[in-house]
């Protein structure tokens, strides 16, 4: 008699494996990664390689010597966590900080809850927010985009568009530069075009559904548009919000994490709208110029509640 095996999410019913879907997300990130390499050069290579290798090593060591269970380091989730963490970091951040962020992402946000499928919060974002709170200067010192820049720690710095909006200083890049990525920021968040190419790939391959990214982007567009119409001198235009900061990266690659997002379409839409609203509120009224990471983590916390109360009726259940 076969045993009934119950395992944690993500539950993939299409015949795909976890490793195949993780690889698909990594492939979708390649365009944004290449743009980061182009604009930030050597620094982006060092930060990305350090984050990926550190996450893989920490996950292996924790499973091997602490959890003493079956090692799942080859399923691609650790490598993806490292890549996403790197995408959320400045390309001139010191290597030792990247290693600390990787340890927090894997050791605290993921493995302390039992590994893949058990973590309530997105590990890469937990690592990023930890670094932001612990090392705010390093995490908000952005290198100026210089094609194939050979420098690393001594790169010339520049303000991000969101910082310009928040502080009302500097000349904003045009929409074309914002769309293509010619601006300061984290190495993986700068090019909206590259991230949208990744979104199309994920949708075509059916790795994610449209509900979460579209609901986030539409909510930010509408909410920021209303504020811009009310006071255009204070609040930026909605397209500026869409093309700047980590919004595209967060909406497409972070908020759609299988484990920490709701399981059904209605729940996904509520989750996405919540992220969009919180993001605009933090950007407009908060102390930080960016709010995507905090918004996603906050809504990660609401995911179990959404899954409990927003779910389809059981087969045969009477609809009230």
N, C-alpha and C positions, 0 to 999 in steps of 0.2 A: 504494500500500500504506500502510495506516494505521500510524503509529508507536506503539510501546508506551510509554506515559507512566507513569513511576513517581513518585509524589509522597508526601510525608510525611503522617503522621496529622494531624488526624482524618480517617478514611475513613468517609464517610456513604453508605450504600447504599440509603436509602429514597427517594431522589429529592430530598431536602432539600438546601439549600446551606448552607455555613458561615455566611453572613450570616443566613439564616433561623433557624438554631439559636441563634446568638448573640443575635438579637433575642428569641427565645423565652425565653432565660435572663434577659434584661433585664426582660421583661414579668413573669416569675415573681418578680423581686426588688422589683417595685413595692409590694406590700403592706408589706414590711419597710421600704422607703424612706419610705413615707408615715407609718408609725409613728415612724420616726426624726425626720421633719420635725415631727410633732406634739409629741413630748417634748423635742426639742432646738432647735427653731426655726431662727433665722438661722444658727447655727453649722453645722448639718447641711447647709444649702443652700450655704454658702461652701465647705466641705470637699468636698462631692460635685462641685460644678461645677469646682473647681480640679483635682481628681484626674482627672476625665474629660477636660477640655480639655488638661491637661498630657500625659496619656498619648497622646492623639491627635496632638498637636504633636510630641512626641518621636519617635513611631513614623514620622511623615511625614518629619521632618528626617533621621533615621538612614537610612531607605530612599532618600531623595532624594539625599543628599550623601555617604553612606558606603558603603552597599551598592550603590547605583546600579542597583537592579533595579526590577521592576514594583511599583508602590505598592499595597499591600493595606489601606490605612488605612480604606477604606470597608466592609470585611467585618464590622465591628462588634466585632472582638476587642479592639482598643485601648480602645474605649469601655467594653466589659465589664470589662476589666482595671482601668480607672480607677474604675468603679463598685464593684467588689469591694474594691479598695484602700480607698476611702472608707468602705465598710461596716465595715471592720476598724479604723477610726481613731476616737479621741475627737472629738467635734464641736467641741472648743475648742482643737484643735491648731493652731499657727501655719501660715499659708499656705505659707511657704517650706519648712517640713518636708514638707508634702504634695507640693510640687514635687520635692523630693529623692527622696521615696519613689516618685514616679511615674517619675523618671529611672532609678532602680535597677530597678524592675519591668520597664520597657520596654527600657532600654538594656542592662542587665546580664543579667537573668533571661530575657529573650525574644529580643531582636534579636542579641545577641552569639552566640547559638547558631544563627542563621539565620532567626529569625522563627517565625510560627505553625506548629506541627507538629514543631518541632525542640527546643523547650525541655524539659529534663528535670524542671524544678521549676515549680510554680505561680507565675507572675510576681507576682501580687498578694500572695501570702503572703511571697515573698522581699522585696518592698518593705516589708511590714509588719514582718517580723522584723528587717530592717536598721534601721528606725526605732526598734524596741523596744530593740535593743542599743545604738544610737548615742545615742538621746535617751530614756532610761528614765523620767525624771520626766514629761516631756510626754506620753509614751505610756501612763502609768499615772495620770494626773490626769483623773478622769472628772467631767463635769458632772452636776449633780443634775437629774433629769428635771423640767422645768417646761414645761407645755403652751404651745406657740407662743412660746418664750423669745426676746425680741428682742435679748438680749445675745450676745456671742461670746466673746472672750478673757477677759472678766471674769465668766464664768458661775460660779455657786456650785458647788463640787465636792462629791462624795460617793463613798464607797467602793462597790465592786461587791460582790455577794453572795459571789463566790469569794474576794475579799480578806477579807471578814468571816469566812468559814470558815477561811481560812489563818491569820489572826491571832487568831481566837477573840475578836472584839470586835463590838460593835454589835448591833442587833436586825435579824434577817433579815426581808425582806419575805415575805408569805404566798405560797402557791403560786399564788393568783389573780393577784397582781401580777407574779410571776415569769413566768407564762404569757402575760400581756397585754403586759408590757414596762415596767412602772412601776418601773424600777430604773436604777442607773448602769451604764455599759458603752459599748462601741463603738456608733455610731449605727445600724448595721444588724443587730446581734446580739441586741438586747434582747427582742424579741417572738417567743416560740416559736410563737404562734398564726399570726402573719403569715408566718413562715418555713415552717410546715407547709402553709399555703395555697399557697405557692409550690411546695412539693414535690408537692402534688396536681396542680397545673397541669403541671409538668414530666413527671410520670408519665402523665397523660392524653394529653398531646401526644407522648409517647414520645421526648422529648428525652434523657432518662436512663432507666436501669432502676433497679429497687428495690434491687439487691444491695448497692451500696456504702452508701447512707444507712441502710438498715435494719440491715445488719451492724454498722455503727459504733454506732448508737443502742442496739441490743440488747446489744452487748458492754459498753458503758459502763453500762447499766442493771444487767446481771448482776454485773459485776466490782465496781462501787461498792456494789451491794446486799449482796454477800457481806462486804465490808469494813464496811459499816454495821451489819450483824447482829453482826459480831465485836466492834465497839466503836462503838456509836451516839453516844457523847459526843465522839469524835474525828473520825469520818468522817461526812460528810453523807449524807442519804437519796438514793437513786438518782434520784427525780424532781427533786430540787434540782440534781443534776448535769446532767440532761437540759435543764432550763429556764434554766440560767445560762451565762454566758460565751459563747464562740463555737462551742459544740458543734453546735447546729442549723445555723448558717450554714456552718460548715466541712463538716459531713456532707452537706448538701444541695447546696451551690453550689461548694465549693472542692475537696473530695476527688473529686467526680465529673467534674472536668475531663477532656475526651476525651484530651488529649495525655499527661497525666502519670499516668493511672490504667490498670490492666490491661485487656486487650481481651476477656477471656472471663469468664463468670459465676463459675467456680470461683476464678479469680485475683482477681476483684473481692471475693469473700467473704473470702479470705485477707487481702487488702489492707485491707478494712474492719475486720476483727477486730484486725489489727495496730494500726491507728489508734486504735481504741477502748481497747485495753490500754495503749498508750503514753500516751494522754491521761490516763487515770485515774492511772497511775503518777506522771506529772509533777505532776498536781494534788495528789496525796496526799503525795508525798515530795520533789518538786522545789523549787527556789528560787522559781519563778514560780507564782502561783496558777492560771494557765491553761496548758494544754499542747496545745491543738488544732493551732495553727499548726505547732509543732515536730513533732508526731506526723504530720501530713500530709506535711510536707517530708521527714521520715525515710523514710516509706513511698513517697514519690515516687522516692527513690533505689533502692528495692527493686523498682520496677515492671518494669524491663528483665529482672531475674532471674526475677520471677514470670511474665512473658510467655514466657520461654525454657523454663521447666520445667513450667509449668502451662498446658497448651494441649491442644486436642482432637486426637485421632488423625487422621492424614492419611487421606483416602479410599483404601481398599485396603490400608492398613498392617495387619499382623498384630498383634492385641492380645495382649500377653504375660500 
